[in-house]
Amino acid sequence: MEPEDFLEPEVAVTAAVVAAVFSPRIRKVIRRGLVYGTAGVLIAGDAVTSFAKNIGEGAKQATTSVAQATQEGVQQAKEADKETASEEPVGTASTTRKNQKASRSNAGEQEQGEKKK
């Protein structure tokens, strides 16, 4: 083989693979690299999983607090409606009837007062 043949990519890759297979030192380095690489991938996967789980829990807590606030608001609105319903507004039928009765009794008292004179 000529020195120019070693510059071709196919030959260079083949020479590197043969050196790795037959050299105990290179095999040890490759094995260690695979172990550390695998460990790094597992740690990164755990970090991503933990991050996603925390985001899910945060979203769940947020929706729970929004639901509670909504329920409290609805409850307060119902209580406010009950309070305003117990107070009769001016101009309702029962208030009008009360006013008519009062005006009749006042008119009757005035007539009786005029007859006495």
C-alpha positions in Angstrom: 0.0 0.0 0.0 1.2 3.4 -0.7 1.0 6.3 1.8 -1.6 8.1 -0.4 -4.0 5.2 0.2 -4.2 5.9 3.9 -5.6 9.4 3.1 -8.8 7.9 1.7 -11.7 8.0 4.2 -12.6 4.3 3.9 -9.1 3.1 4.6 -8.7 5.6 7.5 -11.9 4.4 9.2 -10.9 0.7 8.7 -7.5 1.3 10.2 -9.0 3.1 13.2 -11.5 0.2 13.8 -8.8 -2.4 13.6 -6.6 -0.4 16.1 -9.5 -0.2 18.5 -10.4 -3.9 18.3 -6.8 -5.0 18.9 -5.7 -2.4 21.4 -6.7 -3.1 25.1 -6.1 0.5 26.1 -8.4 1.9 23.4 -11.1 -0.7 24.2 -11.0 0.4 27.8 -11.3 4.1 26.8 -14.2 3.3 24.5 -16.0 1.1 27.2 -15.6 3.9 29.8 -16.9 6.4 27.3 -20.0 4.3 26.6 -20.6 3.9 30.3 -20.3 7.6 31.0 -22.3 8.5 28.0 -25.1 6.1 29.0 -25.1 7.5 32.5 -25.3 11.0 31.1 -28.3 10.1 29.0 -30.1 8.5 31.9 -29.5 11.6 34.2 -30.7 13.9 31.5 -33.8 11.8 31.0 -34.5 11.9 34.8 -34.1 15.7 34.8 -36.5 16.2 31.9 -39.0 13.8 33.5 -38.8 15.7 36.8 -39.2 19.0 35.1 -42.3 17.9 33.2 -43.8 16.4 36.4 -43.2 19.6 38.3 -44.9 21.6 35.5 -47.9 19.2 35.6 -48.2 19.6 39.4 -48.0 23.4 39.2 -50.7 23.4 36.5 -52.9 21.2 38.6 -52.5 23.4 41.7 -53.3 26.5 39.6 -56.5 25.0 38.2 -57.5 23.9 41.7 -57.0 27.4 43.2 -58.9 28.9 40.2 -61.8 26.5 40.8 -61.8 27.3 44.5 -61.9 31.0 43.8 -64.7 30.6 41.3 -66.7 28.6 43.8 -66.2 31.2 46.5 -67.2 33.9 44.1 -70.4 32.0 43.2 -71.1 31.4 46.9 -70.7 35.1 47.7 -72.9 36.1 44.8 -75.6 33.7 46.0 -75.4 35.2 49.5 -75.6 38.7 48.1 -78.7 37.7 46.1 -80.3 36.3 49.2 -79.6 39.5 51.1 -81.1 41.7 48.3 -84.1 39.4 47.9 -84.9 39.8 51.6 -85.0 43.6 51.3 -88.1 44.5 49.2 -87.2 47.1 46.6 -89.4 50.2 46.3 -92.0 49.8 43.6 -92.8 46.1 44.1 -96.4 44.9 44.2 -96.4 44.4 48.0 -94.8 47.8 48.7 -97.4 49.4 46.4 -100.2 47.6 48.3 -98.8 48.8 51.6 -98.7 52.4 50.4 -102.3 52.2 49.1 -103.5 50.9 52.4 -101.7 53.6 54.3 -103.1 56.3 52.0 -106.7 54.9 52.5 -106.3 54.9 56.2 -104.9 58.5 56.1 -107.8 59.6 53.9 -110.3 57.9 56.3 -108.8 59.7 59.3 -108.9 63.0 57.5 -112.7 62.5 56.7 -113.4 61.6 60.3 -111.5 64.6 61.5 -113.6 66.9 59.1 -116.9 65.4 60.3 -116.0 66.1 63.9 -115.6 69.8 63.2 
